[in-house]
Amino acid sequence: MKTFGVGLLAAILGYVVGLFGTMAAIELFSSNTHDKSMEAAMTSAFVGGPLIAITSVIAILAIRRQRNS
């Protein structure tokens, strides 16, 4: 149960970091002038956030497995 909680916390924190990180990157580097805020919001919510959340869960579970071995 503890592993599930740690994985869930990693997913939530990873999503938040991915969300704001992707949003900042798009605001800084996108050449879109018409709907830059919409592009940033949609890309970060549906690509950046989930990608970093999944990556963080995999990393945390790998670290926990390595410590328990």
N, CA, C and O atoms as a Tripos MOL2 file, in Angstrom:
@<TRIPOS>MOLECULE
protein
  276   275    69     0     0
PROTEIN
NO_CHARGES

@<TRIPOS>ATOM
      1 N           0.8260   -1.1940    0.0000 N.3       1 MET1
      2 CA          0.0000    0.0000    0.0000 C.3       1 MET1
      3 C           0.8760    1.2660    0.0000 C.2       1 MET1
      4 O           0.5170    2.2870   -0.5860 O.2       1 MET1
      5 N           2.0340    1.1700    0.6720 N.am      2 LYS2
      6 CA          2.9330    2.3040    0.7100 C.3       2 LYS2
      7 C           3.4860    2.6090   -0.6790 C.2       2 LYS2
      8 O           3.6410    3.7760   -1.0380 O.2       2 LYS2
      9 N           3.7820    1.5840   -1.4550 N.am      3 THR3
     10 CA          4.2910    1.7730   -2.8090 C.3       3 THR3
     11 C           3.2460    2.4530   -3.6860 C.2       3 THR3
     12 O           3.5760    3.3070   -4.5080 O.2       3 THR3
     13 N           1.9870    2.0710   -3.5050 N.am      4 PHE4
     14 CA          0.9100    2.7110   -4.2640 C.3       4 PHE4
     15 C           0.8250    4.1980   -3.9320 C.2       4 PHE4
     16 O           0.6780    5.0280   -4.8290 O.2       4 PHE4
     17 N           0.9150    4.5320   -2.6570 N.am      5 GLY5
     18 CA          0.8600    5.9310   -2.2430 C.3       5 GLY5
     19 C           2.0300    6.7400   -2.7710 C.2       5 GLY5
     20 O           1.8560    7.8760   -3.2130 O.2       5 GLY5
     21 N           3.2130    6.1610   -2.7290 N.am      6 VAL6
     22 CA          4.3990    6.8480   -3.2510 C.3       6 VAL6
     23 C           4.2710    7.0290   -4.7610 C.2       6 VAL6
     24 O           4.6100    8.0860   -5.2920 O.2       6 VAL6
     25 N           3.7860    6.0060   -5.4480 N.am      7 GLY7
     26 CA          3.5880    6.1070   -6.8960 C.3       7 GLY7
     27 C           2.5460    7.1560   -7.2580 C.2       7 GLY7
     28 O           2.7160    7.8990   -8.2250 O.2       7 GLY7
     29 N           1.4680    7.2170   -6.4800 N.am      8 LEU8
     30 CA          0.4260    8.2110   -6.7210 C.3       8 LEU8
     31 C           0.9500    9.6230   -6.4810 C.2       8 LEU8
     32 O           0.6590   10.5370   -7.2530 O.2       8 LEU8
     33 N           1.7120    9.7970   -5.4240 N.am      9 LEU9
     34 CA          2.3060   11.1030   -5.1390 C.3       9 LEU9
     35 C           3.2850   11.5110   -6.2400 C.2       9 LEU9
     36 O           3.3160   12.6730   -6.6430 O.2       9 LEU9
     37 N           4.0800   10.5640   -6.7240 N.am     10 ALA10
     38 CA          5.0070   10.8450   -7.8160 C.3      10 ALA10
     39 C           4.2570   11.2390   -9.0780 C.2      10 ALA10
     40 O           4.6860   12.1360   -9.8030 O.2      10 ALA10
     41 N           3.1350   10.5700   -9.3440 N.am     11 ALA11
     42 CA          2.3430   10.8980  -10.5320 C.3      11 ALA11
     43 C           1.7570   12.3030  -10.4310 C.2      11 ALA11
     44 O           1.7800   13.0570  -11.4040 O.2      11 ALA11
     45 N           1.2410   12.6520   -9.2780 N.am     12 ILE12
     46 CA          0.6330   13.9790   -9.1070 C.3      12 ILE12
     47 C           1.6930   15.0690   -9.2150 C.2      12 ILE12
     48 O           1.5070   16.0520   -9.9330 O.2      12 ILE12
     49 N           2.7970   14.8960   -8.5070 N.am     13 LEU13
     50 CA          3.8540   15.9030   -8.5650 C.3      13 LEU13
     51 C           4.4850   15.9770   -9.9560 C.2      13 LEU13
     52 O           4.8100   17.0630  -10.4370 O.2      13 LEU13
     53 N           4.6560   14.8270  -10.5950 N.am     14 GLY14
     54 CA          5.1980   14.8060  -11.9510 C.3      14 GLY14
     55 C           4.2820   15.5090  -12.9360 C.2      14 GLY14
     56 O           4.7480   16.2100  -13.8340 O.2      14 GLY14
     57 N           2.9770   15.3230  -12.7680 N.am     15 TYR15
     58 CA          2.0220   15.9870  -13.6610 C.3      15 TYR15
     59 C           2.1020   17.5010  -13.4990 C.2      15 TYR15
     60 O           2.1100   18.2380  -14.4850 O.2      15 TYR15
     61 N           2.1600   17.9570  -12.2610 N.am     16 VAL16
     62 CA          2.2190   19.3960  -12.0120 C.3      16 VAL16
     63 C           3.5030   19.9980  -12.5810 C.2      16 VAL16
     64 O           3.4730   21.0550  -13.2110 O.2      16 VAL16
     65 N           4.6240   19.3220  -12.3550 N.am     17 VAL17
     66 CA          5.9010   19.8090  -12.8890 C.3      17 VAL17
     67 C           5.8640   19.8120  -14.4180 C.2      17 VAL17
     68 O           6.2960   20.7800  -15.0440 O.2      17 VAL17
     69 N           5.3550   18.7450  -15.0180 N.am     18 GLY18
     70 CA          5.2560   18.6730  -16.4720 C.3      18 GLY18
     71 C           4.3120   19.7130  -17.0410 C.2      18 GLY18
     72 O           4.5750   20.2930  -18.0950 O.2      18 GLY18
     73 N           3.2180   19.9460  -16.3460 N.am     19 LEU19
     74 CA          2.2300   20.9310  -16.7920 C.3      19 LEU19
     75 C           2.8450   22.3170  -16.8710 C.2      19 LEU19
     76 O           2.7880   22.9730  -17.9110 O.2      19 LEU19
     77 N           3.4320   22.7580  -15.7690 N.am     20 PHE20
     78 CA          3.9750   24.1120  -15.7420 C.3      20 PHE20
     79 C           5.2690   24.2340  -16.5380 C.2      20 PHE20
     80 O           5.5370   25.2840  -17.1230 O.2      20 PHE20
     81 N           6.0710   23.1800  -16.5660 N.am     21 GLY21
     82 CA          7.2940   23.2190  -17.3560 C.3      21 GLY21
     83 C           7.0190   23.3110  -18.8460 C.2      21 GLY21
     84 O           7.6570   24.0900  -19.5540 O.2      21 GLY21
     85 N           6.0730   22.5190  -19.3200 N.am     22 THR22
     86 CA          5.7110   22.5660  -20.7380 C.3      22 THR22
     87 C           5.0630   23.8920  -21.0940 C.2      22 THR22
     88 O           5.3150   24.4540  -22.1600 O.2      22 THR22
     89 N           4.2190   24.3890  -20.1830 N.am     23 MET23
     90 CA          3.5620   25.6680  -20.4350 C.3      23 MET23
     91 C           4.5970   26.7930  -20.5550 C.2      23 MET23
     92 O           4.4960   27.6390  -21.4430 O.2      23 MET23
     93 N           5.5780   26.8000  -19.6730 N.am     24 ALA24
     94 CA          6.6130   27.8290  -19.7230 C.3      24 ALA24
     95 C           7.4560   27.6970  -20.9940 C.2      24 ALA24
     96 O           7.7890   28.6980  -21.6290 O.2      24 ALA24
     97 N           7.7980   26.4640  -21.3600 N.am     25 ALA25
     98 CA          8.6120   26.2570  -22.5530 C.3      25 ALA25
     99 C           7.8850   26.7170  -23.8130 C.2      25 ALA25
    100 O           8.4940   27.3240  -24.6940 O.2      25 ALA25
    101 N           6.6040   26.4360  -23.9010 N.am     26 ILE26
    102 CA          5.8490   26.8530  -25.0840 C.3      26 ILE26
    103 C           5.6930   28.3650  -25.1210 C.2      26 ILE26
    104 O           5.8010   28.9750  -26.1850 O.2      26 ILE26
    105 N           5.4400   28.9690  -23.9760 N.am     27 GLU27
    106 CA          5.3280   30.4320  -23.9420 C.3      27 GLU27
    107 C           6.6350   31.1010  -24.3740 C.2      27 GLU27
    108 O           6.6170   32.1570  -25.0060 O.2      27 GLU27
    109 N           7.7620   30.4850  -24.0350 N.am     28 LEU28
    110 CA          9.0550   31.0720  -24.3810 C.3      28 LEU28
    111 C           9.4760   30.7990  -25.8190 C.2      28 LEU28
    112 O          10.0290   31.6830  -26.4730 O.2      28 LEU28
    113 N           9.2250   29.5930  -26.3230 N.am     29 PHE29
    114 CA          9.8390   29.1790  -27.5780 C.3      29 PHE29
    115 C           8.8850   29.0350  -28.7640 C.2      29 PHE29
    116 O           9.3490   28.8230  -29.8840 O.2      29 PHE29
    117 N           7.5880   29.1390  -28.5650 N.am     30 SER30
    118 CA          6.6590   28.9550  -29.6730 C.3      30 SER30
    119 C           6.5990   30.2060  -30.5440 C.2      30 SER30
    120 O           6.6290   31.3330  -30.0490 O.2      30 SER30
    121 N           6.5150   29.9800  -31.8390 N.am     31 SER31
    122 CA          6.3980   31.1100  -32.7670 C.3      31 SER31
    123 C           4.9350   31.4150  -33.0960 C.2      31 SER31
    124 O           4.6580   32.3010  -33.9060 O.2      31 SER31
    125 N           4.0130   30.7050  -32.4880 N.am     32 ASN32
    126 CA          2.5940   30.9320  -32.7080 C.3      32 ASN32
    127 C           2.1970   32.2860  -32.1260 C.2      32 ASN32
    128 O           2.4210   32.5340  -30.9410 O.2      32 ASN32
    129 N           1.6200   33.1520  -32.9270 N.am     33 THR33
    130 CA          1.2120   34.4740  -32.4360 C.3      33 THR33
    131 C          -0.2910   34.5980  -32.2650 C.2      33 THR33
    132 O          -0.7690   35.5420  -31.6350 O.2      33 THR33
    133 N          -1.0340   33.6620  -32.8150 N.am     34 HIS34
    134 CA         -2.4880   33.7860  -32.7610 C.3      34 HIS34
    135 C          -3.0690   33.2590  -31.4580 C.2      34 HIS34
    136 O          -3.7820   33.9870  -30.7680 O.2      34 HIS34
    137 N          -2.7810   32.0150  -31.1070 N.am     35 ASP35
    138 CA         -3.3500   31.3920  -29.9100 C.3      35 ASP35
    139 C          -2.2720   30.7270  -29.0660 C.2      35 ASP35
    140 O          -2.3770   29.5400  -28.7550 O.2      35 ASP35
    141 N          -1.2600   31.4570  -28.7000 N.am     36 LYS36
    142 CA         -0.1380   30.8790  -27.9610 C.3      36 LYS36
    143 C          -0.5830   30.3450  -26.6000 C.2      36 LYS36
    144 O          -0.1130   29.2910  -26.1720 O.2      36 LYS36
    145 N          -1.4770   31.0530  -25.9180 N.am     37 SER37
    146 CA         -1.9240   30.5980  -24.6000 C.3      37 SER37
    147 C          -2.7470   29.3110  -24.7040 C.2      37 SER37
    148 O          -2.6550   28.4450  -23.8340 O.2      37 SER37
    149 N          -3.5420   29.1840  -25.7540 N.am     38 MET38
    150 CA         -4.3210   27.9600  -25.9530 C.3      38 MET38
    151 C          -3.4040   26.7980  -26.3110 C.2      38 MET38
    152 O          -3.5950   25.6860  -25.8200 O.2      38 MET38
    153 N          -2.4230   27.0430  -27.1490 N.am     39 GLU39
    154 CA         -1.4470   26.0140  -27.4950 C.3      39 GLU39
    155 C          -0.7020   25.5510  -26.2470 C.2      39 GLU39
    156 O          -0.5070   24.3520  -26.0480 O.2      39 GLU39
    157 N          -0.2940   26.4820  -25.4220 N.am     40 ALA40
    158 CA          0.4440   26.1430  -24.2020 C.3      40 ALA40
    159 C          -0.4270   25.3330  -23.2440 C.2      40 ALA40
    160 O           0.0340   24.3440  -22.6760 O.2      40 ALA40
    161 N          -1.6590   25.7390  -23.0650 N.am     41 ALA41
    162 CA         -2.5540   25.0480  -22.1270 C.3      41 ALA41
    163 C          -2.8690   23.6310  -22.5940 C.2      41 ALA41
    164 O          -2.7950   22.6900  -21.8040 O.2      41 ALA41
    165 N          -3.2170   23.4680  -23.8530 N.am     42 MET42
    166 CA         -3.6080   22.1530  -24.3530 C.3      42 MET42
    167 C          -2.4180   21.1950  -24.4360 C.2      42 MET42
    168 O          -2.5330   20.0260  -24.0650 O.2      42 MET42
    169 N          -1.2900   21.6830  -24.9150 N.am     43 THR43
    170 CA         -0.1220   20.8160  -25.0340 C.3      43 THR43
    171 C           0.3800   20.3900  -23.6680 C.2      43 THR43
    172 O           0.7490   19.2310  -23.4760 O.2      43 THR43
    173 N           0.3980   21.3070  -22.7240 N.am     44 SER44
    174 CA          0.8920   20.9480  -21.3950 C.3      44 SER44
    175 C          -0.0770   20.0330  -20.6670 C.2      44 SER44
    176 O           0.3580   19.1440  -19.9340 O.2      44 SER44
    177 N          -1.3610   20.2230  -20.8440 N.am     45 ALA45
    178 CA         -2.3500   19.3820  -20.1450 C.3      45 ALA45
    179 C          -2.4250   17.9720  -20.7210 C.2      45 ALA45
    180 O          -2.6330   17.0100  -19.9810 O.2      45 ALA45
    181 N          -2.2580   17.8420  -22.0420 N.am     46 PHE46
    182 CA         -2.4620   16.5440  -22.6730 C.3      46 PHE46
    183 C          -1.1880   15.8430  -23.1370 C.2      46 PHE46
    184 O          -1.2400   14.6690  -23.5040 O.2      46 PHE46
    185 N          -0.0470   16.5300  -23.1320 N.am     47 VAL47
    186 CA          1.2050   15.9050  -23.5500 C.3      47 VAL47
    187 C           2.2530   15.9950  -22.4430 C.2      47 VAL47
    188 O           2.7160   14.9720  -21.9400 O.2      47 VAL47
    189 N           2.6210   17.1980  -22.0720 N.am     48 GLY48
    190 CA          3.7050   17.3970  -21.1130 C.3      48 GLY48
    191 C           3.4150   16.8310  -19.7340 C.2      48 GLY48
    192 O           4.2410   16.1120  -19.1710 O.2      48 GLY48
    193 N           2.2550   17.1470  -19.1860 N.am     49 GLY49
    194 CA          1.8960   16.6650  -17.8570 C.3      49 GLY49
    195 C           1.8480   15.1480  -17.7530 C.2      49 GLY49
    196 O           2.5140   14.5750  -16.8900 O.2      49 GLY49
    197 N           1.0790   14.4810  -18.6100 N.am     50 PRO50
    198 CA          1.0400   13.0160  -18.5400 C.3      50 PRO50
    199 C           2.3780   12.3440  -18.8320 C.2      50 PRO50
    200 O           2.6960   11.3200  -18.2260 O.2      50 PRO50
    201 N           3.1560   12.8950  -19.7370 N.am     51 LEU51
    202 CA          4.4520   12.3030  -20.0640 C.3      51 LEU51
    203 C           5.3910   12.3330  -18.8570 C.2      51 LEU51
    204 O           6.0390   11.3330  -18.5500 O.2      51 LEU51
    205 N           5.4620   13.4590  -18.1850 N.am     52 ILE52
    206 CA          6.3350   13.5710  -17.0140 C.3      52 ILE52
    207 C           5.7590   12.7670  -15.8470 C.2      52 ILE52
    208 O           6.5250   12.2180  -15.0550 O.2      52 ILE52
    209 N           4.4420   12.6830  -15.7190 N.am     53 ALA53
    210 CA          3.8320   11.8760  -14.6550 C.3      53 ALA53
    211 C           4.1900   10.4010  -14.8120 C.2      53 ALA53
    212 O           4.5700    9.7460  -13.8420 O.2      53 ALA53
    213 N           4.0730    9.8820  -16.0200 N.am     54 ILE54
    214 CA          4.4040    8.4790  -16.2680 C.3      54 ILE54
    215 C           5.8900    8.2320  -16.0430 C.2      54 ILE54
    216 O           6.2770    7.2230  -15.4550 O.2      54 ILE54
    217 N           6.7140    9.1560  -16.5130 N.am     55 THR55
    218 CA          8.1590    9.0240  -16.3280 C.3      55 THR55
    219 C           8.5310    9.0390  -14.8500 C.2      55 THR55
    220 O           9.3880    8.2660  -14.4220 O.2      55 THR55
    221 N           7.9050    9.9010  -14.0750 N.am     56 SER56
    222 CA          8.2330    9.9820  -12.6540 C.3      56 SER56
    223 C           7.7880    8.7320  -11.8990 C.2      56 SER56
    224 O           8.4900    8.2820  -10.9930 O.2      56 SER56
    225 N           6.6440    8.1660  -12.2530 N.am     57 VAL57
    226 CA          6.1960    6.9270  -11.5980 C.3      57 VAL57
    227 C           7.1590    5.7840  -11.9080 C.2      57 VAL57
    228 O           7.5280    5.0230  -11.0140 O.2      57 VAL57
    229 N           7.5670    5.6620  -13.1680 N.am     58 ILE58
    230 CA          8.5040    4.6060  -13.5370 C.3      58 ILE58
    231 C           9.8280    4.7840  -12.7970 C.2      58 ILE58
    232 O          10.4020    3.8120  -12.3070 O.2      58 ILE58
    233 N          10.3090    6.0120  -12.7160 N.am     59 ALA59
    234 CA         11.5750    6.2730  -12.0270 C.3      59 ALA59
    235 C          11.4780    5.9600  -10.5410 C.2      59 ALA59
    236 O          12.3820    5.3380   -9.9820 O.2      59 ALA59
    237 N          10.4050    6.3760   -9.8990 N.am     60 ILE60
    238 CA         10.2350    6.1290   -8.4610 C.3      60 ILE60
    239 C          10.1150    4.6380   -8.1870 C.2      60 ILE60
    240 O          10.7120    4.1360   -7.2340 O.2      60 ILE60
    241 N           9.3580    3.9270   -9.0020 N.am     61 LEU61
    242 CA          9.2160    2.4860   -8.7870 C.3      61 LEU61
    243 C          10.5310    1.7530   -9.0250 C.2      61 LEU61
    244 O          10.8290    0.7860   -8.3240 O.2      61 LEU61
    245 N          11.3190    2.1930   -9.9970 N.am     62 ALA62
    246 CA         12.6280    1.5780  -10.2410 C.3      62 ALA62
    247 C          13.5730    1.8320   -9.0710 C.2      62 ALA62
    248 O          14.3150    0.9390   -8.6630 O.2      62 ALA62
    249 N          13.5450    3.0360   -8.5370 N.am     63 ILE63
    250 CA         14.3930    3.3630   -7.3900 C.3      63 ILE63
    251 C          13.9780    2.5500   -6.1690 C.2      63 ILE63
    252 O          14.8350    2.0420   -5.4450 O.2      63 ILE63
    253 N          12.6780    2.4210   -5.9330 N.am     64 ARG64
    254 CA         12.2020    1.6410   -4.7770 C.3      64 ARG64
    255 C          12.5480    0.1650   -4.9270 C.2      64 ARG64
    256 O          12.9070   -0.4920   -3.9510 O.2      64 ARG64
    257 N          12.4400   -0.3590   -6.1510 N.am     65 ARG65
    258 CA         12.7720   -1.7650   -6.3800 C.3      65 ARG65
    259 C          14.2570   -1.9990   -6.1540 C.2      65 ARG65
    260 O          14.6420   -3.0180   -5.5820 O.2      65 ARG65
    261 N          15.0920   -1.0700   -6.5940 N.am     66 GLN66
    262 CA         16.5320   -1.2170   -6.4350 C.3      66 GLN66
    263 C          16.9250   -1.1450   -4.9560 C.2      66 GLN66
    264 O          17.8290   -1.8630   -4.5290 O.2      66 GLN66
    265 N          16.2720   -0.3020   -4.1800 N.am     67 ARG67
    266 CA         16.5710   -0.1950   -2.7460 C.3      67 ARG67
    267 C          16.1630   -1.4460   -1.9860 C.2      67 ARG67
    268 O          16.8350   -1.8440   -1.0340 O.2      67 ARG67
    269 N          15.0610   -2.0690   -2.4050 N.am     68 ASN68
    270 CA         14.5510   -3.2600   -1.7030 C.3      68 ASN68
    271 C          15.3170   -4.5180   -2.0700 C.2      68 ASN68
    272 O          15.1720   -5.5410   -1.4000 O.2      68 ASN68
    273 N          16.1290   -4.4670   -3.1180 N.am     69 SER69
    274 CA         16.8830   -5.6690   -3.5230 C.3      69 SER69
    275 C          18.1300   -5.8520   -2.7050 C.2      69 SER69
    276 O          18.8730   -6.8100   -2.9180 O.2      69 SER69
@<TRIPOS>BOND
     1     1     2 1
     2     2     3 1
     3     3     4 2
     4     3     5 am
     5     5     6 1
     6     6     7 1
     7     7     8 2
     8     7     9 am
     9     9    10 1
    10    10    11 1
    11    11    12 2
    12    11    13 am
    13    13    14 1
    14    14    15 1
    15    15    16 2
    16    15    17 am
    17    17    18 1
    18    18    19 1
    19    19    20 2
    20    19    21 am
    21    21    22 1
    22    22    23 1
    23    23    24 2
    24    23    25 am
    25    25    26 1
    26    26    27 1
    27    27    28 2
    28    27    29 am
    29    29    30 1
    30    30    31 1
    31    31    32 2
    32    31    33 am
    33    33    34 1
    34    34    35 1
    35    35    36 2
    36    35    37 am
    37    37    38 1
    38    38    39 1
    39    39    40 2
    40    39    41 am
    41    41    42 1
    42    42    43 1
    43    43    44 2
    44    43    45 am
    45    45    46 1
    46    46    47 1
    47    47    48 2
    48    47    49 am
    49    49    50 1
    50    50    51 1
    51    51    52 2
    52    51    53 am
    53    53    54 1
    54    54    55 1
    55    55    56 2
    56    55    57 am
    57    57    58 1
    58    58    59 1
    59    59    60 2
    60    59    61 am
    61    61    62 1
    62    62    63 1
    63    63    64 2
    64    63    65 am
    65    65    66 1
    66    66    67 1
    67    67    68 2
    68    67    69 am
    69    69    70 1
    70    70    71 1
    71    71    72 2
    72    71    73 am
    73    73    74 1
    74    74    75 1
    75    75    76 2
    76    75    77 am
    77    77    78 1
    78    78    79 1
    79    79    80 2
    80    79    81 am
    81    81    82 1
    82    82    83 1
    83    83    84 2
    84    83    85 am
    85    85    86 1
    86    86    87 1
    87    87    88 2
    88    87    89 am
    89    89    90 1
    90    90    91 1
    91    91    92 2
    92    91    93 am
    93    93    94 1
    94    94    95 1
    95    95    96 2
    96    95    97 am
    97    97    98 1
    98    98    99 1
    99    99   100 2
   100    99   101 am
   101   101   102 1
   102   102   103 1
   103   103   104 2
   104   103   105 am
   105   105   106 1
   106   106   107 1
   107   107   108 2
   108   107   109 am
   109   109   110 1
   110   110   111 1
   111   111   112 2
   112   111   113 am
   113   113   114 1
   114   114   115 1
   115   115   116 2
   116   115   117 am
   117   117   118 1
   118   118   119 1
   119   119   120 2
   120   119   121 am
   121   121   122 1
   122   122   123 1
   123   123   124 2
   124   123   125 am
   125   125   126 1
   126   126   127 1
   127   127   128 2
   128   127   129 am
   129   129   130 1
   130   130   131 1
   131   131   132 2
   132   131   133 am
   133   133   134 1
   134   134   135 1
   135   135   136 2
   136   135   137 am
   137   137   138 1
   138   138   139 1
   139   139   140 2
   140   139   141 am
   141   141   142 1
   142   142   143 1
   143   143   144 2
   144   143   145 am
   145   145   146 1
   146   146   147 1
   147   147   148 2
   148   147   149 am
   149   149   150 1
   150   150   151 1
   151   151   152 2
   152   151   153 am
   153   153   154 1
   154   154   155 1
   155   155   156 2
   156   155   157 am
   157   157   158 1
   158   158   159 1
   159   159   160 2
   160   159   161 am
   161   161   162 1
   162   162   163 1
   163   163   164 2
   164   163   165 am
   165   165   166 1
   166   166   167 1
   167   167   168 2
   168   167   169 am
   169   169   170 1
   170   170   171 1
   171   171   172 2
   172   171   173 am
   173   173   174 1
   174   174   175 1
   175   175   176 2
   176   175   177 am
   177   177   178 1
   178   178   179 1
   179   179   180 2
   180   179   181 am
   181   181   182 1
   182   182   183 1
   183   183   184 2
   184   183   185 am
   185   185   186 1
   186   186   187 1
   187   187   188 2
   188   187   189 am
   189   189   190 1
   190   190   191 1
   191   191   192 2
   192   191   193 am
   193   193   194 1
   194   194   195 1
   195   195   196 2
   196   195   197 am
   197   197   198 1
   198   198   199 1
   199   199   200 2
   200   199   201 am
   201   201   202 1
   202   202   203 1
   203   203   204 2
   204   203   205 am
   205   205   206 1
   206   206   207 1
   207   207   208 2
   208   207   209 am
   209   209   210 1
   210   210   211 1
   211   211   212 2
   212   211   213 am
   213   213   214 1
   214   214   215 1
   215   215   216 2
   216   215   217 am
   217   217   218 1
   218   218   219 1
   219   219   220 2
   220   219   221 am
   221   221   222 1
   222   222   223 1
   223   223   224 2
   224   223   225 am
   225   225   226 1
   226   226   227 1
   227   227   228 2
   228   227   229 am
   229   229   230 1
   230   230   231 1
   231   231   232 2
   232   231   233 am
   233   233   234 1
   234   234   235 1
   235   235   236 2
   236   235   237 am
   237   237   238 1
   238   238   239 1
   239   239   240 2
   240   239   241 am
   241   241   242 1
   242   242   243 1
   243   243   244 2
   244   243   245 am
   245   245   246 1
   246   246   247 1
   247   247   248 2
   248   247   249 am
   249   249   250 1
   250   250   251 1
   251   251   252 2
   252   251   253 am
   253   253   254 1
   254   254   255 1
   255   255   256 2
   256   255   257 am
   257   257   258 1
   258   258   259 1
   259   259   260 2
   260   259   261 am
   261   261   262 1
   262   262   263 1
   263   263   264 2
   264   263   265 am
   265   265   266 1
   266   266   267 1
   267   267   268 2
   268   267   269 am
   269   269   270 1
   270   270   271 1
   271   271   272 2
   272   271   273 am
   273   273   274 1
   274   274   275 1
   275   275   276 2
@<TRIPOS>SUBSTRUCTURE
     1 MET1         2 RESIDUE 1 A MET
     2 LYS2         6 RESIDUE 1 A LYS
     3 THR3        10 RESIDUE 1 A THR
     4 PHE4        14 RESIDUE 1 A PHE
     5 GLY5        18 RESIDUE 1 A GLY
     6 VAL6        22 RESIDUE 1 A VAL
     7 GLY7        26 RESIDUE 1 A GLY
     8 LEU8        30 RESIDUE 1 A LEU
     9 LEU9        34 RESIDUE 1 A LEU
    10 ALA10       38 RESIDUE 1 A ALA
    11 ALA11       42 RESIDUE 1 A ALA
    12 ILE12       46 RESIDUE 1 A ILE
    13 LEU13       50 RESIDUE 1 A LEU
    14 GLY14       54 RESIDUE 1 A GLY
    15 TYR15       58 RESIDUE 1 A TYR
    16 VAL16       62 RESIDUE 1 A VAL
    17 VAL17       66 RESIDUE 1 A VAL
    18 GLY18       70 RESIDUE 1 A GLY
    19 LEU19       74 RESIDUE 1 A LEU
    20 PHE20       78 RESIDUE 1 A PHE
    21 GLY21       82 RESIDUE 1 A GLY
    22 THR22       86 RESIDUE 1 A THR
    23 MET23       90 RESIDUE 1 A MET
    24 ALA24       94 RESIDUE 1 A ALA
    25 ALA25       98 RESIDUE 1 A ALA
    26 ILE26      102 RESIDUE 1 A ILE
    27 GLU27      106 RESIDUE 1 A GLU
    28 LEU28      110 RESIDUE 1 A LEU
    29 PHE29      114 RESIDUE 1 A PHE
    30 SER30      118 RESIDUE 1 A SER
    31 SER31      122 RESIDUE 1 A SER
    32 ASN32      126 RESIDUE 1 A ASN
    33 THR33      130 RESIDUE 1 A THR
    34 HIS34      134 RESIDUE 1 A HIS
    35 ASP35      138 RESIDUE 1 A ASP
    36 LYS36      142 RESIDUE 1 A LYS
    37 SER37      146 RESIDUE 1 A SER
    38 MET38      150 RESIDUE 1 A MET
    39 GLU39      154 RESIDUE 1 A GLU
    40 ALA40      158 RESIDUE 1 A ALA
    41 ALA41      162 RESIDUE 1 A ALA
    42 MET42      166 RESIDUE 1 A MET
    43 THR43      170 RESIDUE 1 A THR
    44 SER44      174 RESIDUE 1 A SER
    45 ALA45      178 RESIDUE 1 A ALA
    46 PHE46      182 RESIDUE 1 A PHE
    47 VAL47      186 RESIDUE 1 A VAL
    48 GLY48      190 RESIDUE 1 A GLY
    49 GLY49      194 RESIDUE 1 A GLY
    50 PRO50      198 RESIDUE 1 A PRO
    51 LEU51      202 RESIDUE 1 A LEU
    52 ILE52      206 RESIDUE 1 A ILE
    53 ALA53      210 RESIDUE 1 A ALA
    54 ILE54      214 RESIDUE 1 A ILE
    55 THR55      218 RESIDUE 1 A THR
    56 SER56      222 RESIDUE 1 A SER
    57 VAL57      226 RESIDUE 1 A VAL
    58 ILE58      230 RESIDUE 1 A ILE
    59 ALA59      234 RESIDUE 1 A ALA
    60 ILE60      238 RESIDUE 1 A ILE
    61 LEU61      242 RESIDUE 1 A LEU
    62 ALA62      246 RESIDUE 1 A ALA
    63 ILE63      250 RESIDUE 1 A ILE
    64 ARG64      254 RESIDUE 1 A ARG
    65 ARG65      258 RESIDUE 1 A ARG
    66 GLN66      262 RESIDUE 1 A GLN
    67 ARG67      266 RESIDUE 1 A ARG
    68 ASN68      270 RESIDUE 1 A ASN
    69 SER69      274 RESIDUE 1 A SER
